[in-house]
Amino acid sequence: MKRVYPAIFTRCENEYVVDIPDFDIATEGKDLADAIDMARGAINLMGITWEDEGKSIPAPSDLCGIALADGQFCTLIDCDFVEYRKSLDNRAVKKNCTIPSWLNKKAEKAHINFSATLQEALIQKLGD
């Protein structure tokens, strides 16, 4: 699920502080690019955490309704909760499978990587 949330940036000495009002969270970055990345990560992490807890992910606020103090600016941060969840859940999981002995011998002789082959076959089969 892709969404775009407003984020309020404040320059503080050698960094940017970022407030994300829709999630009532804040983060920071050493420069503007880092602060944007940190904001995207914070929103994605909070969103999937709320999903896991059975809470609804909030709808993005209207950018026009954001009040800014002197020296602040607001921009939109895009996030994709589905892709973020996939990226976090890319850990290896051990699976047991059974194949005929003759196929095992032939595959080992050909130096086939069983894990890679199974992953490729599953991806192809599932259409991901």
Number of C-alpha atoms within 10 A of each C-alpha: 8 9 14 16 22 22 26 21 24 19 17 11 7 8 15 22 22 24 19 21 15 15 17 9 14 17 19 22 18 15 13 16 11 14 19 23 14 19 29 22 17 18 27 21 16 16 23 18 14 15 13 10 9 9 11 11 16 12 11 14 14 9 13 8 8 13 10 12 8 6 9 14 15 18 13 16 17 16 20 15 21 13 13 17 15 10 10 9 9 8 8 7 5 7 6 4 6 6 7 7 9 8 10 14 11 11 13 11 9 9 9 12 10 12 12 10 11 12 11 13 12 12 11 10 9 8 7 7
